Amino acid sequence: MEKILQKIPALLASKISIFIYLFLFFYLVIFAFITKIVPAIHTLSPDNNVQLILGNYTNVLSALGASIAAGNGVVVRSRMDKMQRRHEDMHQELTDRIAELHVKLEHLEALRVAENVEPKKETTKAIAKELEKDR
């Protein structure tokens, strides 16, 4: 039953359904109005029973389409809210990881500076010893 209900929106939006709706609109509204104006084609006018039956058919399908659209709107909205929450969670996780990465980079930079300073001190000490020997 669920599969059938899920196929209804696609069927109502299909080209065949749209053609039927346009045909009914043209036949029940436009053509009926033209037959009232042009007396020569008055006999082709849809009679009251046909207008009542097809008009009700059109109204029922319109109401069904509107309820499906409203239901789909609710579903889409809830999915968008869920996606927004996931996006915010992922953004927070990414921000946290970037902060961790900055801390690690600062630590590595401090280690690099410390390693570069020590060899310079040793080099300076070696140069100072050589200068003392030369005196």
Phi and psi in radians as a Rosetta constraint file:
Dihedral C 1 N 2 CA 2 C 2 CIRCULARHARMONIC -1.097 0.35
Dihedral N 2 CA 2 C 2 N 3 CIRCULARHARMONIC -0.699 0.35
Dihedral C 2 N 3 CA 3 C 3 CIRCULARHARMONIC -1.107 0.35
Dihedral N 3 CA 3 C 3 N 4 CIRCULARHARMONIC -0.684 0.35
Dihedral C 3 N 4 CA 4 C 4 CIRCULARHARMONIC -1.150 0.35
Dihedral N 4 CA 4 C 4 N 5 CIRCULARHARMONIC -0.767 0.35
Dihedral C 4 N 5 CA 5 C 5 CIRCULARHARMONIC -1.128 0.35
Dihedral N 5 CA 5 C 5 N 6 CIRCULARHARMONIC -0.562 0.35
Dihedral C 5 N 6 CA 6 C 6 CIRCULARHARMONIC -1.273 0.35
Dihedral N 6 CA 6 C 6 N 7 CIRCULARHARMONIC -0.412 0.35
Dihedral C 6 N 7 CA 7 C 7 CIRCULARHARMONIC -1.469 0.35
Dihedral N 7 CA 7 C 7 N 8 CIRCULARHARMONIC -0.278 0.35
Dihedral C 7 N 8 CA 8 C 8 CIRCULARHARMONIC -1.057 0.35
Dihedral N 8 CA 8 C 8 N 9 CIRCULARHARMONIC -0.804 0.35
Dihedral C 8 N 9 CA 9 C 9 CIRCULARHARMONIC -1.033 0.35
Dihedral N 9 CA 9 C 9 N 10 CIRCULARHARMONIC -0.683 0.35
Dihedral C 9 N 10 CA 10 C 10 CIRCULARHARMONIC -1.160 0.35
Dihedral N 10 CA 10 C 10 N 11 CIRCULARHARMONIC -0.672 0.35
Dihedral C 10 N 11 CA 11 C 11 CIRCULARHARMONIC -1.168 0.35
Dihedral N 11 CA 11 C 11 N 12 CIRCULARHARMONIC -0.714 0.35
Dihedral C 11 N 12 CA 12 C 12 CIRCULARHARMONIC -1.200 0.35
Dihedral N 12 CA 12 C 12 N 13 CIRCULARHARMONIC -0.428 0.35
Dihedral C 12 N 13 CA 13 C 13 CIRCULARHARMONIC -1.685 0.35
Dihedral N 13 CA 13 C 13 N 14 CIRCULARHARMONIC 0.071 0.35
Dihedral C 13 N 14 CA 14 C 14 CIRCULARHARMONIC -1.264 0.35
Dihedral N 14 CA 14 C 14 N 15 CIRCULARHARMONIC 2.863 0.35
Dihedral C 14 N 15 CA 15 C 15 CIRCULARHARMONIC -1.106 0.35
Dihedral N 15 CA 15 C 15 N 16 CIRCULARHARMONIC -0.634 0.35
Dihedral C 15 N 16 CA 16 C 16 CIRCULARHARMONIC -1.131 0.35
Dihedral N 16 CA 16 C 16 N 17 CIRCULARHARMONIC -0.790 0.35
Dihedral C 16 N 17 CA 17 C 17 CIRCULARHARMONIC -1.105 0.35
Dihedral N 17 CA 17 C 17 N 18 CIRCULARHARMONIC -0.754 0.35
Dihedral C 17 N 18 CA 18 C 18 CIRCULARHARMONIC -1.104 0.35
Dihedral N 18 CA 18 C 18 N 19 CIRCULARHARMONIC -0.697 0.35
Dihedral C 18 N 19 CA 19 C 19 CIRCULARHARMONIC -1.070 0.35
Dihedral N 19 CA 19 C 19 N 20 CIRCULARHARMONIC -0.755 0.35
Dihedral C 19 N 20 CA 20 C 20 CIRCULARHARMONIC -1.081 0.35
Dihedral N 20 CA 20 C 20 N 21 CIRCULARHARMONIC -0.783 0.35
Dihedral C 20 N 21 CA 21 C 21 CIRCULARHARMONIC -1.083 0.35
Dihedral N 21 CA 21 C 21 N 22 CIRCULARHARMONIC -0.765 0.35
Dihedral C 21 N 22 CA 22 C 22 CIRCULARHARMONIC -1.140 0.35
Dihedral N 22 CA 22 C 22 N 23 CIRCULARHARMONIC -0.700 0.35
Dihedral C 22 N 23 CA 23 C 23 CIRCULARHARMONIC -1.091 0.35
Dihedral N 23 CA 23 C 23 N 24 CIRCULARHARMONIC -0.813 0.35
Dihedral C 23 N 24 CA 24 C 24 CIRCULARHARMONIC -1.074 0.35
Dihedral N 24 CA 24 C 24 N 25 CIRCULARHARMONIC -0.737 0.35
Dihedral C 24 N 25 CA 25 C 25 CIRCULARHARMONIC -1.069 0.35
Dihedral N 25 CA 25 C 25 N 26 CIRCULARHARMONIC -0.825 0.35
Dihedral C 25 N 26 CA 26 C 26 CIRCULARHARMONIC -1.100 0.35
Dihedral N 26 CA 26 C 26 N 27 CIRCULARHARMONIC -0.824 0.35
Dihedral C 26 N 27 CA 27 C 27 CIRCULARHARMONIC -1.176 0.35
Dihedral N 27 CA 27 C 27 N 28 CIRCULARHARMONIC -0.760 0.35
Dihedral C 27 N 28 CA 28 C 28 CIRCULARHARMONIC -1.438 0.35
Dihedral N 28 CA 28 C 28 N 29 CIRCULARHARMONIC -0.488 0.35
Dihedral C 28 N 29 CA 29 C 29 CIRCULARHARMONIC -1.915 0.35
Dihedral N 29 CA 29 C 29 N 30 CIRCULARHARMONIC -1.102 0.35
Dihedral C 29 N 30 CA 30 C 30 CIRCULARHARMONIC -1.170 0.35
Dihedral N 30 CA 30 C 30 N 31 CIRCULARHARMONIC -0.936 0.35
Dihedral C 30 N 31 CA 31 C 31 CIRCULARHARMONIC -1.122 0.35
Dihedral N 31 CA 31 C 31 N 32 CIRCULARHARMONIC -0.708 0.35
Dihedral C 31 N 32 CA 32 C 32 CIRCULARHARMONIC -1.082 0.35
Dihedral N 32 CA 32 C 32 N 33 CIRCULARHARMONIC -0.692 0.35
Dihedral C 32 N 33 CA 33 C 33 CIRCULARHARMONIC -1.161 0.35
Dihedral N 33 CA 33 C 33 N 34 CIRCULARHARMONIC -0.732 0.35
Dihedral C 33 N 34 CA 34 C 34 CIRCULARHARMONIC -1.117 0.35
Dihedral N 34 CA 34 C 34 N 35 CIRCULARHARMONIC -0.694 0.35
Dihedral C 34 N 35 CA 35 C 35 CIRCULARHARMONIC -1.170 0.35
Dihedral N 35 CA 35 C 35 N 36 CIRCULARHARMONIC -0.437 0.35
Dihedral C 35 N 36 CA 36 C 36 CIRCULARHARMONIC -1.314 0.35
Dihedral N 36 CA 36 C 36 N 37 CIRCULARHARMONIC -0.553 0.35
Dihedral C 36 N 37 CA 37 C 37 CIRCULARHARMONIC -1.434 0.35
Dihedral N 37 CA 37 C 37 N 38 CIRCULARHARMONIC -0.734 0.35
Dihedral C 37 N 38 CA 38 C 38 CIRCULARHARMONIC -1.713 0.35
Dihedral N 38 CA 38 C 38 N 39 CIRCULARHARMONIC 1.899 0.35
Dihedral C 38 N 39 CA 39 C 39 CIRCULARHARMONIC -1.150 0.35
Dihedral N 39 CA 39 C 39 N 40 CIRCULARHARMONIC -0.451 0.35
Dihedral C 39 N 40 CA 40 C 40 CIRCULARHARMONIC -1.151 0.35
Dihedral N 40 CA 40 C 40 N 41 CIRCULARHARMONIC -0.513 0.35
Dihedral C 40 N 41 CA 41 C 41 CIRCULARHARMONIC -1.859 0.35
Dihedral N 41 CA 41 C 41 N 42 CIRCULARHARMONIC 0.281 0.35
Dihedral C 41 N 42 CA 42 C 42 CIRCULARHARMONIC -1.031 0.35
Dihedral N 42 CA 42 C 42 N 43 CIRCULARHARMONIC -0.536 0.35
Dihedral C 42 N 43 CA 43 C 43 CIRCULARHARMONIC -1.221 0.35
Dihedral N 43 CA 43 C 43 N 44 CIRCULARHARMONIC -0.366 0.35
Dihedral C 43 N 44 CA 44 C 44 CIRCULARHARMONIC -1.481 0.35
Dihedral N 44 CA 44 C 44 N 45 CIRCULARHARMONIC -0.083 0.35
Dihedral C 44 N 45 CA 45 C 45 CIRCULARHARMONIC -1.086 0.35
Dihedral N 45 CA 45 C 45 N 46 CIRCULARHARMONIC 2.426 0.35
Dihedral C 45 N 46 CA 46 C 46 CIRCULARHARMONIC -1.136 0.35
Dihedral N 46 CA 46 C 46 N 47 CIRCULARHARMONIC 2.339 0.35
Dihedral C 46 N 47 CA 47 C 47 CIRCULARHARMONIC -1.302 0.35
Dihedral N 47 CA 47 C 47 N 48 CIRCULARHARMONIC 3.026 0.35
Dihedral C 47 N 48 CA 48 C 48 CIRCULARHARMONIC -1.078 0.35
Dihedral N 48 CA 48 C 48 N 49 CIRCULARHARMONIC -0.689 0.35
Dihedral C 48 N 49 CA 49 C 49 CIRCULARHARMONIC -1.119 0.35
Dihedral N 49 CA 49 C 49 N 50 CIRCULARHARMONIC -0.740 0.35
Dihedral C 49 N 50 CA 50 C 50 CIRCULARHARMONIC -1.121 0.35
Dihedral N 50 CA 50 C 50 N 51 CIRCULARHARMONIC -0.768 0.35
Dihedral C 50 N 51 CA 51 C 51 CIRCULARHARMONIC -1.099 0.35
Dihedral N 51 CA 51 C 51 N 52 CIRCULARHARMONIC -0.688 0.35
Dihedral C 51 N 52 CA 52 C 52 CIRCULARHARMONIC -1.139 0.35
Dihedral N 52 CA 52 C 52 N 53 CIRCULARHARMONIC -0.837 0.35
Dihedral C 52 N 53 CA 53 C 53 CIRCULARHARMONIC -1.159 0.35
Dihedral N 53 CA 53 C 53 N 54 CIRCULARHARMONIC -0.895 0.35
Dihedral C 53 N 54 CA 54 C 54 CIRCULARHARMONIC -1.216 0.35
Dihedral N 54 CA 54 C 54 N 55 CIRCULARHARMONIC -0.564 0.35
Dihedral C 54 N 55 CA 55 C 55 CIRCULARHARMONIC -1.128 0.35
Dihedral N 55 CA 55 C 55 N 56 CIRCULARHARMONIC -0.744 0.35
Dihedral C 55 N 56 CA 56 C 56 CIRCULARHARMONIC -1.138 0.35
Dihedral N 56 CA 56 C 56 N 57 CIRCULARHARMONIC -0.698 0.35
Dihedral C 56 N 57 CA 57 C 57 CIRCULARHARMONIC -1.017 0.35
Dihedral N 57 CA 57 C 57 N 58 CIRCULARHARMONIC -0.802 0.35
Dihedral C 57 N 58 CA 58 C 58 CIRCULARHARMONIC -1.119 0.35
Dihedral N 58 CA 58 C 58 N 59 CIRCULARHARMONIC -0.735 0.35
Dihedral C 58 N 59 CA 59 C 59 CIRCULARHARMONIC -1.134 0.35
Dihedral N 59 CA 59 C 59 N 60 CIRCULARHARMONIC -0.711 0.35
Dihedral C 59 N 60 CA 60 C 60 CIRCULARHARMONIC -1.122 0.35
Dihedral N 60 CA 60 C 60 N 61 CIRCULARHARMONIC -0.779 0.35
Dihedral C 60 N 61 CA 61 C 61 CIRCULARHARMONIC -1.143 0.35
Dihedral N 61 CA 61 C 61 N 62 CIRCULARHARMONIC -0.638 0.35
Dihedral C 61 N 62 CA 62 C 62 CIRCULARHARMONIC -1.123 0.35
Dihedral N 62 CA 62 C 62 N 63 CIRCULARHARMONIC -0.765 0.35
Dihedral C 62 N 63 CA 63 C 63 CIRCULARHARMONIC -1.145 0.35
Dihedral N 63 CA 63 C 63 N 64 CIRCULARHARMONIC -0.699 0.35
Dihedral C 63 N 64 CA 64 C 64 CIRCULARHARMONIC -1.113 0.35
Dihedral N 64 CA 64 C 64 N 65 CIRCULARHARMONIC -0.783 0.35
Dihedral C 64 N 65 CA 65 C 65 CIRCULARHARMONIC -1.085 0.35
Dihedral N 65 CA 65 C 65 N 66 CIRCULARHARMONIC -0.705 0.35
Dihedral C 65 N 66 CA 66 C 66 CIRCULARHARMONIC -1.143 0.35
Dihedral N 66 CA 66 C 66 N 67 CIRCULARHARMONIC -0.722 0.35
Dihedral C 66 N 67 CA 67 C 67 CIRCULARHARMONIC -1.190 0.35
Dihedral N 67 CA 67 C 67 N 68 CIRCULARHARMONIC -0.648 0.35
Dihedral C 67 N 68 CA 68 C 68 CIRCULARHARMONIC -1.139 0.35
Dihedral N 68 CA 68 C 68 N 69 CIRCULARHARMONIC -0.756 0.35
Dihedral C 68 N 69 CA 69 C 69 CIRCULARHARMONIC -1.081 0.35
Dihedral N 69 CA 69 C 69 N 70 CIRCULARHARMONIC -0.731 0.35
Dihedral C 69 N 70 CA 70 C 70 CIRCULARHARMONIC -1.137 0.35
Dihedral N 70 CA 70 C 70 N 71 CIRCULARHARMONIC -0.747 0.35
Dihedral C 70 N 71 CA 71 C 71 CIRCULARHARMONIC -1.103 0.35
Dihedral N 71 CA 71 C 71 N 72 CIRCULARHARMONIC -0.739 0.35
Dihedral C 71 N 72 CA 72 C 72 CIRCULARHARMONIC -1.138 0.35
Dihedral N 72 CA 72 C 72 N 73 CIRCULARHARMONIC -0.618 0.35
Dihedral C 72 N 73 CA 73 C 73 CIRCULARHARMONIC -1.080 0.35
Dihedral N 73 CA 73 C 73 N 74 CIRCULARHARMONIC -0.722 0.35
Dihedral C 73 N 74 CA 74 C 74 CIRCULARHARMONIC -1.149 0.35
Dihedral N 74 CA 74 C 74 N 75 CIRCULARHARMONIC -0.754 0.35
Dihedral C 74 N 75 CA 75 C 75 CIRCULARHARMONIC -1.110 0.35
Dihedral N 75 CA 75 C 75 N 76 CIRCULARHARMONIC -0.790 0.35
Dihedral C 75 N 76 CA 76 C 76 CIRCULARHARMONIC -1.086 0.35
Dihedral N 76 CA 76 C 76 N 77 CIRCULARHARMONIC -0.738 0.35
Dihedral C 76 N 77 CA 77 C 77 CIRCULARHARMONIC -1.087 0.35
Dihedral N 77 CA 77 C 77 N 78 CIRCULARHARMONIC -0.770 0.35
Dihedral C 77 N 78 CA 78 C 78 CIRCULARHARMONIC -1.154 0.35
Dihedral N 78 CA 78 C 78 N 79 CIRCULARHARMONIC -0.661 0.35
Dihedral C 78 N 79 CA 79 C 79 CIRCULARHARMONIC -1.178 0.35
Dihedral N 79 CA 79 C 79 N 80 CIRCULARHARMONIC -0.667 0.35
Dihedral C 79 N 80 CA 80 C 80 CIRCULARHARMONIC -1.135 0.35
Dihedral N 80 CA 80 C 80 N 81 CIRCULARHARMONIC -0.703 0.35
Dihedral C 80 N 81 CA 81 C 81 CIRCULARHARMONIC -1.089 0.35
Dihedral N 81 CA 81 C 81 N 82 CIRCULARHARMONIC -0.735 0.35
Dihedral C 81 N 82 CA 82 C 82 CIRCULARHARMONIC -1.112 0.35
Dihedral N 82 CA 82 C 82 N 83 CIRCULARHARMONIC -0.751 0.35
Dihedral C 82 N 83 CA 83 C 83 CIRCULARHARMONIC -1.122 0.35
Dihedral N 83 CA 83 C 83 N 84 CIRCULARHARMONIC -0.669 0.35
Dihedral C 83 N 84 CA 84 C 84 CIRCULARHARMONIC -1.110 0.35
Dihedral N 84 CA 84 C 84 N 85 CIRCULARHARMONIC -0.751 0.35
Dihedral C 84 N 85 CA 85 C 85 CIRCULARHARMONIC -1.100 0.35
Dihedral N 85 CA 85 C 85 N 86 CIRCULARHARMONIC -0.755 0.35
Dihedral C 85 N 86 CA 86 C 86 CIRCULARHARMONIC -1.095 0.35
Dihedral N 86 CA 86 C 86 N 87 CIRCULARHARMONIC -0.711 0.35
Dihedral C 86 N 87 CA 87 C 87 CIRCULARHARMONIC -1.083 0.35
Dihedral N 87 CA 87 C 87 N 88 CIRCULARHARMONIC -0.775 0.35
Dihedral C 87 N 88 CA 88 C 88 CIRCULARHARMONIC -1.117 0.35
Dihedral N 88 CA 88 C 88 N 89 CIRCULARHARMONIC -0.698 0.35
Dihedral C 88 N 89 CA 89 C 89 CIRCULARHARMONIC -1.111 0.35
Dihedral N 89 CA 89 C 89 N 90 CIRCULARHARMONIC -0.771 0.35
Dihedral C 89 N 90 CA 90 C 90 CIRCULARHARMONIC -1.141 0.35
Dihedral N 90 CA 90 C 90 N 91 CIRCULARHARMONIC -0.652 0.35
Dihedral C 90 N 91 CA 91 C 91 CIRCULARHARMONIC -1.136 0.35
Dihedral N 91 CA 91 C 91 N 92 CIRCULARHARMONIC -0.740 0.35
Dihedral C 91 N 92 CA 92 C 92 CIRCULARHARMONIC -1.123 0.35
Dihedral N 92 CA 92 C 92 N 93 CIRCULARHARMONIC -0.747 0.35
Dihedral C 92 N 93 CA 93 C 93 CIRCULARHARMONIC -1.094 0.35
Dihedral N 93 CA 93 C 93 N 94 CIRCULARHARMONIC -0.737 0.35
Dihedral C 93 N 94 CA 94 C 94 CIRCULARHARMONIC -1.113 0.35
Dihedral N 94 CA 94 C 94 N 95 CIRCULARHARMONIC -0.728 0.35
Dihedral C 94 N 95 CA 95 C 95 CIRCULARHARMONIC -1.080 0.35
Dihedral N 95 CA 95 C 95 N 96 CIRCULARHARMONIC -0.748 0.35
Dihedral C 95 N 96 CA 96 C 96 CIRCULARHARMONIC -1.090 0.35
Dihedral N 96 CA 96 C 96 N 97 CIRCULARHARMONIC -0.748 0.35
Dihedral C 96 N 97 CA 97 C 97 CIRCULARHARMONIC -1.178 0.35
Dihedral N 97 CA 97 C 97 N 98 CIRCULARHARMONIC -0.631 0.35
Dihedral C 97 N 98 CA 98 C 98 CIRCULARHARMONIC -1.141 0.35
Dihedral N 98 CA 98 C 98 N 99 CIRCULARHARMONIC -0.710 0.35
Dihedral C 98 N 99 CA 99 C 99 CIRCULARHARMONIC -1.092 0.35
Dihedral N 99 CA 99 C 99 N 100 CIRCULARHARMONIC -0.741 0.35
Dihedral C 99 N 100 CA 100 C 100 CIRCULARHARMONIC -1.080 0.35
Dihedral N 100 CA 100 C 100 N 101 CIRCULARHARMONIC -0.714 0.35
Dihedral C 100 N 101 CA 101 C 101 CIRCULARHARMONIC -1.106 0.35
Dihedral N 101 CA 101 C 101 N 102 CIRCULARHARMONIC -0.702 0.35
Dihedral C 101 N 102 CA 102 C 102 CIRCULARHARMONIC -1.097 0.35
Dihedral N 102 CA 102 C 102 N 103 CIRCULARHARMONIC -0.717 0.35
Dihedral C 102 N 103 CA 103 C 103 CIRCULARHARMONIC -1.092 0.35
Dihedral N 103 CA 103 C 103 N 104 CIRCULARHARMONIC -0.792 0.35
Dihedral C 103 N 104 CA 104 C 104 CIRCULARHARMONIC -1.117 0.35
Dihedral N 104 CA 104 C 104 N 105 CIRCULARHARMONIC -0.711 0.35
Dihedral C 104 N 105 CA 105 C 105 CIRCULARHARMONIC -1.124 0.35
Dihedral N 105 CA 105 C 105 N 106 CIRCULARHARMONIC -0.706 0.35
Dihedral C 105 N 106 CA 106 C 106 CIRCULARHARMONIC -1.110 0.35
Dihedral N 106 CA 106 C 106 N 107 CIRCULARHARMONIC -0.686 0.35
Dihedral C 106 N 107 CA 107 C 107 CIRCULARHARMONIC -1.124 0.35
Dihedral N 107 CA 107 C 107 N 108 CIRCULARHARMONIC -0.784 0.35
Dihedral C 107 N 108 CA 108 C 108 CIRCULARHARMONIC -1.099 0.35
Dihedral N 108 CA 108 C 108 N 109 CIRCULARHARMONIC -0.692 0.35
Dihedral C 108 N 109 CA 109 C 109 CIRCULARHARMONIC -1.102 0.35
Dihedral N 109 CA 109 C 109 N 110 CIRCULARHARMONIC -0.732 0.35
Dihedral C 109 N 110 CA 110 C 110 CIRCULARHARMONIC -1.114 0.35
Dihedral N 110 CA 110 C 110 N 111 CIRCULARHARMONIC -0.706 0.35
Dihedral C 110 N 111 CA 111 C 111 CIRCULARHARMONIC -1.115 0.35
Dihedral N 111 CA 111 C 111 N 112 CIRCULARHARMONIC -0.739 0.35
Dihedral C 111 N 112 CA 112 C 112 CIRCULARHARMONIC -1.102 0.35
Dihedral N 112 CA 112 C 112 N 113 CIRCULARHARMONIC -0.770 0.35
Dihedral C 112 N 113 CA 113 C 113 CIRCULARHARMONIC -1.088 0.35
Dihedral N 113 CA 113 C 113 N 114 CIRCULARHARMONIC -0.757 0.35
Dihedral C 113 N 114 CA 114 C 114 CIRCULARHARMONIC -1.104 0.35
Dihedral N 114 CA 114 C 114 N 115 CIRCULARHARMONIC -0.711 0.35
Dihedral C 114 N 115 CA 115 C 115 CIRCULARHARMONIC -1.175 0.35
Dihedral N 115 CA 115 C 115 N 116 CIRCULARHARMONIC -0.651 0.35
Dihedral C 115 N 116 CA 116 C 116 CIRCULARHARMONIC -1.265 0.35
Dihedral N 116 CA 116 C 116 N 117 CIRCULARHARMONIC -0.542 0.35
Dihedral C 116 N 117 CA 117 C 117 CIRCULARHARMONIC -1.254 0.35
Dihedral N 117 CA 117 C 117 N 118 CIRCULARHARMONIC -0.763 0.35
Dihedral C 117 N 118 CA 118 C 118 CIRCULARHARMONIC -1.045 0.35
Dihedral N 118 CA 118 C 118 N 119 CIRCULARHARMONIC -0.823 0.35
Dihedral C 118 N 119 CA 119 C 119 CIRCULARHARMONIC -1.114 0.35
Dihedral N 119 CA 119 C 119 N 120 CIRCULARHARMONIC -0.566 0.35
Dihedral C 119 N 120 CA 120 C 120 CIRCULARHARMONIC -1.162 0.35
Dihedral N 120 CA 120 C 120 N 121 CIRCULARHARMONIC -0.680 0.35
Dihedral C 120 N 121 CA 121 C 121 CIRCULARHARMONIC -1.116 0.35
Dihedral N 121 CA 121 C 121 N 122 CIRCULARHARMONIC -0.756 0.35
Dihedral C 121 N 122 CA 122 C 122 CIRCULARHARMONIC -1.137 0.35
Dihedral N 122 CA 122 C 122 N 123 CIRCULARHARMONIC -0.699 0.35
Dihedral C 122 N 123 CA 123 C 123 CIRCULARHARMONIC -1.123 0.35
Dihedral N 123 CA 123 C 123 N 124 CIRCULARHARMONIC -0.732 0.35
Dihedral C 123 N 124 CA 124 C 124 CIRCULARHARMONIC -1.096 0.35
Dihedral N 124 CA 124 C 124 N 125 CIRCULARHARMONIC -0.750 0.35
Dihedral C 124 N 125 CA 125 C 125 CIRCULARHARMONIC -1.101 0.35
Dihedral N 125 CA 125 C 125 N 126 CIRCULARHARMONIC -0.715 0.35
Dihedral C 125 N 126 CA 126 C 126 CIRCULARHARMONIC -1.140 0.35
Dihedral N 126 CA 126 C 126 N 127 CIRCULARHARMONIC -0.716 0.35
Dihedral C 126 N 127 CA 127 C 127 CIRCULARHARMONIC -1.140 0.35
Dihedral N 127 CA 127 C 127 N 128 CIRCULARHARMONIC -0.711 0.35
Dihedral C 127 N 128 CA 128 C 128 CIRCULARHARMONIC -1.103 0.35
Dihedral N 128 CA 128 C 128 N 129 CIRCULARHARMONIC -0.702 0.35
Dihedral C 128 N 129 CA 129 C 129 CIRCULARHARMONIC -1.116 0.35
Dihedral N 129 CA 129 C 129 N 130 CIRCULARHARMONIC -0.728 0.35
Dihedral C 129 N 130 CA 130 C 130 CIRCULARHARMONIC -1.118 0.35
Dihedral N 130 CA 130 C 130 N 131 CIRCULARHARMONIC -0.706 0.35
Dihedral C 130 N 131 CA 131 C 131 CIRCULARHARMONIC -1.128 0.35
Dihedral N 131 CA 131 C 131 N 132 CIRCULARHARMONIC -0.662 0.35
Dihedral C 131 N 132 CA 132 C 132 CIRCULARHARMONIC -1.155 0.35
Dihedral N 132 CA 132 C 132 N 133 CIRCULARHARMONIC -0.638 0.35
Dihedral C 132 N 133 CA 133 C 133 CIRCULARHARMONIC -1.195 0.35
Dihedral N 133 CA 133 C 133 N 134 CIRCULARHARMONIC -0.638 0.35
Dihedral C 133 N 134 CA 134 C 134 CIRCULARHARMONIC -1.244 0.35
Dihedral N 134 CA 134 C 134 N 135 CIRCULARHARMONIC -0.389 0.35
